[in-house]
Amino acid sequence: SDLRSFMILYVTQDLMLGSRIKSHAQDAGTEVSLSLKLPEAAQLAPETEKCLIDLECCKGKLAAWVTGLGERRARLELIGYAPHVQESTLMEAKEVGLDQVLTRGQFNHQILELLA
């Protein structure tokens, strides 16, 4: 449970997808840490460079979280995704300024690239 050595944080409550992505990442030589909710900025391991965010598990919380990252934000690549029918959720993520906002289909399709 020590998050120190991880470089990608994956925020999701979909544990099946989470474990699949962890094994993809291991194949690619990348470590993924799973979190059920957005962590406090202070809890982010210093090595974390990328956050993959299942937007369904943080509706309405994203803007405050990104703001709360402060200067840490500049060193993080934030990638969020949600089902394509959830237009307001996807729009919120774009307005908050995530680096990439994808539909769930795009996320699944591009997962190997996203883990690189």
Backbone as numpy.savetxt, mean C-alpha at the origin, in Angstrom:
# Nx Ny Nz CAx CAy CAz Cx Cy Cz
7.60 -10.78 13.75 6.77 -9.56 13.75 7.63 -8.30 13.75
8.95 -8.47 13.63 9.82 -7.29 13.57 9.79 -6.72 12.15
9.34 -5.48 12.04 9.16 -4.89 10.71 10.44 -4.30 10.15
11.53 -4.37 10.90 12.73 -3.62 10.54 13.26 -3.88 9.14
13.20 -5.13 8.68 13.90 -5.46 7.44 13.00 -5.34 6.20
11.77 -4.91 6.37 10.87 -4.89 5.21 11.01 -3.62 4.40
10.77 -3.76 3.11 10.84 -2.60 2.23 9.50 -2.23 1.63
8.58 -3.18 1.53 7.25 -2.87 1.00 6.23 -3.16 2.09
5.37 -2.20 2.34 4.27 -2.40 3.28 2.99 -2.58 2.48
2.24 -3.61 2.79 0.99 -3.87 2.09 -0.15 -3.78 3.10
-1.00 -2.78 2.92 -2.12 -2.56 3.82 -3.37 -3.17 3.21
-3.85 -4.25 3.81 -5.04 -4.92 3.29 -5.68 -5.76 4.39
-6.97 -6.02 4.23 -7.63 -6.96 5.12 -7.95 -8.25 4.38
-7.51 -8.33 3.13 -7.69 -9.52 2.31 -6.48 -10.42 2.51
-6.57 -11.32 3.48 -5.38 -12.09 3.87 -4.97 -13.10 2.80
-5.92 -13.57 2.00 -5.55 -14.50 0.92 -4.69 -13.79 -0.12
-5.13 -12.60 -0.52 -4.35 -11.83 -1.48 -3.02 -11.42 -0.84
-3.07 -11.07 0.43 -1.84 -10.69 1.14 -0.80 -11.79 1.13
-1.23 -13.02 1.39 -0.25 -14.10 1.43 0.25 -14.43 0.02
-0.63 -14.26 -0.97 -0.20 -14.50 -2.35 0.88 -13.48 -2.75
0.66 -12.24 -2.35 1.62 -11.19 -2.71 2.92 -11.37 -1.95
2.82 -11.82 -0.70 4.05 -12.11 0.05 4.88 -13.17 -0.66
4.23 -14.21 -1.18 5.00 -15.26 -1.83 5.56 -14.80 -3.19
4.78 -13.99 -3.92 5.31 -13.37 -5.15 6.56 -12.57 -4.82
6.47 -11.79 -3.75 7.58 -10.91 -3.37 8.81 -11.73 -3.01
8.60 -12.82 -2.27 9.74 -13.67 -1.90 10.42 -14.21 -3.16
9.60 -14.61 -4.14 10.17 -15.09 -5.41 11.02 -14.00 -6.06
10.59 -12.75 -5.90 11.29 -11.62 -6.52 12.42 -11.10 -5.63
12.60 -11.72 -4.46 13.66 -11.30 -3.56 13.33 -10.03 -2.78
12.05 -9.72 -2.67 11.61 -8.53 -1.95 10.80 -8.97 -0.75
10.93 -8.27 0.34 10.13 -8.62 1.51 8.93 -7.69 1.63
7.80 -8.28 1.98 6.56 -7.53 2.14 6.07 -7.71 3.57
5.71 -6.61 4.19 5.11 -6.64 5.51 3.62 -6.36 5.36
2.79 -7.16 6.00 1.34 -6.96 5.92 0.83 -6.18 7.12
-0.10 -5.29 6.87 -0.75 -4.55 7.96 -2.24 -4.49 7.66
-3.07 -4.67 8.67 -4.53 -4.62 8.46 -5.05 -3.20 8.35
-4.26 -2.23 8.83 -4.69 -0.84 8.73 -3.48 0.06 8.49
-3.76 1.29 8.13 -2.68 2.24 7.88 -1.90 2.46 9.18
-0.58 2.24 9.17 0.19 2.41 10.39 0.50 3.88 10.65
0.71 4.20 11.92 1.18 5.55 12.25 2.54 5.75 11.57
2.82 6.99 11.18 4.09 7.28 10.52 5.26 6.79 11.36
5.17 6.95 12.67 6.26 6.56 13.56 6.49 5.05 13.56
5.46 4.29 13.18 5.59 2.83 13.18 6.14 2.30 11.87
6.29 3.16 10.88 6.82 2.71 9.59 8.30 2.40 9.74
8.69 1.23 9.32 10.11 0.89 9.36 10.88 1.84 8.46
12.08 2.25 8.88 12.85 3.21 8.07 13.15 2.69 6.67
13.22 1.35 6.52 13.53 0.78 5.20 12.32 0.76 4.27
11.15 1.07 4.77 9.96 1.00 3.92 10.05 2.06 2.83
9.97 1.60 1.58 10.09 2.51 0.44 8.80 2.61 -0.35
7.94 1.61 -0.17 6.74 1.55 -0.99 5.59 1.04 -0.14
4.42 1.65 -0.30 3.22 1.15 0.38 2.18 0.81 -0.66
1.71 -0.42 -0.62 0.58 -0.85 -1.45 -0.65 -0.80 -0.56
-1.67 -0.07 -0.98 -2.80 0.18 -0.10 -4.11 -0.27 -0.73
-4.76 -1.22 -0.07 -6.11 -1.63 -0.44 -7.04 -0.54 0.08
-7.51 0.31 -0.80 -8.24 1.51 -0.38 -9.55 1.19 0.34
-10.05 -0.03 0.16 -11.30 -0.39 0.82 -11.14 -0.45 2.34
-9.93 -0.66 2.81 -9.78 -0.78 4.27 -9.39 0.52 4.93
-9.40 1.61 4.18 -9.04 2.89 4.83 -9.87 4.06 4.29
-11.12 3.78 3.94 -11.99 4.84 3.42 -12.11 5.97 4.43
-11.95 7.20 3.93 -12.11 8.36 4.81 -10.92 8.63 5.70
-9.92 7.74 5.71 -8.76 7.92 6.60 -7.50 8.30 5.84
-7.57 8.20 4.52 -6.37 8.32 3.71 -5.74 9.71 3.79
-6.55 10.75 3.66 -6.02 12.11 3.62 -5.26 12.44 4.89
-5.86 12.12 6.04 -5.21 12.43 7.32 -3.92 11.62 7.47
-3.94 10.38 6.98 -2.74 9.54 7.08 -1.60 10.11 6.25
-1.90 10.49 4.99 -0.85 11.03 4.12 -0.30 12.32 4.71
-1.18 13.18 5.22 -0.73 14.41 5.86 0.17 14.10 7.06
-0.24 13.09 7.82 0.50 12.71 9.02 1.87 12.13 8.74
2.12 11.71 7.51 3.44 11.18 7.16 4.50 12.27 7.19
4.05 13.52 6.98 4.99 14.64 7.02 6.12 14.46 6.02
7.36 14.71 6.47 8.49 14.67 5.54 8.83 13.24 5.11
8.30 12.25 5.84 8.50 10.85 5.46 7.85 10.56 4.10
6.83 11.34 3.76 6.07 11.13 2.52 6.97 11.16 1.29
7.97 12.03 1.31 8.83 12.21 0.13 9.63 10.95 -0.18
9.84 10.10 0.81 10.65 8.89 0.60 9.79 7.64 0.42
8.50 7.83 0.22 7.59 6.69 0.07 6.89 6.75 -1.27
6.80 5.60 -1.93 5.96 5.50 -3.11 4.64 4.89 -2.64
3.56 5.63 -2.83 2.25 5.18 -2.36 1.39 4.75 -3.54
0.94 3.50 -3.48 0.13 2.93 -4.57 -1.16 2.40 -3.96
-2.27 2.93 -4.40 -3.56 2.50 -3.88 -4.40 1.84 -4.96
-5.29 0.95 -4.53 -6.20 0.34 -5.50 -7.55 0.04 -4.84
-8.57 -0.03 -5.69 -9.92 -0.37 -5.25 -10.68 -0.91 -6.45
-11.79 -1.62 -6.22 -12.60 -2.07 -7.35 -13.02 -0.89 -8.23
-13.08 -1.11 -9.52 -13.35 -0.01 -10.46 -14.71 0.63 -10.22
-15.64 -0.11 -9.60 -16.97 0.48 -9.36 -16.94 1.51 -8.23
-15.89 1.49 -7.43 -15.80 2.43 -6.29 -15.13 3.73 -6.73
-15.84 4.45 -7.59 -15.24 5.64 -8.19 -14.87 6.69 -7.15
-15.71 6.86 -6.12 -15.42 7.90 -5.14 -14.16 7.56 -4.33
-13.97 6.28 -4.06 -12.77 5.84 -3.33 -11.52 6.09 -4.16
-11.58 5.75 -5.44 -10.45 5.98 -6.34 -10.17 7.46 -6.49
-11.25 8.25 -6.59 -11.10 9.70 -6.73 -10.45 10.31 -5.49
-10.89 9.85 -4.31 -10.31 10.36 -3.06 -8.80 10.12 -3.04
-8.39 8.93 -3.46 -6.97 8.58 -3.46 -6.19 9.47 -4.42
-6.79 9.78 -5.57 -6.12 10.67 -6.52 -5.99 12.07 -5.94
-7.06 12.54 -5.27 -7.03 13.89 -4.70 -6.01 14.00 -3.57
-5.85 12.92 -2.82 -4.89 12.90 -1.72 -3.45 12.91 -2.26
-3.29 12.51 -3.52 -1.98 12.60 -4.15 -1.14 11.34 -4.06
-1.79 10.17 -4.10 -1.01 8.94 -4.16 -0.23 8.91 -5.47
0.89 8.21 -5.47 1.72 8.15 -6.67 1.04 7.40 -7.81
0.31 6.33 -7.44 -0.46 5.58 -8.43 -1.78 5.18 -7.81
-2.85 5.30 -8.59 -4.16 4.82 -8.16 -4.66 3.88 -9.24
-4.89 2.63 -8.86 -5.22 1.57 -9.81 -6.56 0.93 -9.45
-7.21 0.35 -10.45 -8.34 -0.51 -10.14 -7.78 -1.83 -9.61
-8.63 -2.61 -8.97 -8.17 -3.90 -8.45 -7.65 -4.78 -9.59
-8.32 -4.73 -10.75 -7.87 -5.51 -11.90 -6.48 -5.11 -12.36
-6.24 -3.80 -12.43 -4.91 -3.31 -12.82 -3.86 -3.74 -11.79
-4.24 -3.64 -10.52 -3.32 -4.01 -9.44 -2.92 -5.49 -9.58
-3.92 -6.36 -9.75 -3.63 -7.78 -9.89 -2.77 -8.07 -11.11
-3.05 -7.33 -12.18 -2.34 -7.54 -13.44 -0.87 -7.09 -13.34
-0.66 -6.02 -12.56 0.68 -5.39 -12.52 1.47 -5.77 -11.27
0.97 -6.73 -10.50 1.56 -6.94 -9.17 3.05 -7.24 -9.22
3.49 -8.01 -10.20 4.92 -8.34 -10.24 5.77 -7.09 -10.48
5.28 -6.20 -11.33 5.99 -4.93 -11.55 5.99 -4.07 -10.30
4.85 -4.06 -9.60 4.73 -3.23 -8.40 5.66 -3.69 -7.30
5.97 -4.99 -7.29 6.86 -5.52 -6.26 8.33 -5.31 -6.58
8.61 -4.89 -7.80 10.01 -4.77 -8.21 10.67 -3.58 -7.55
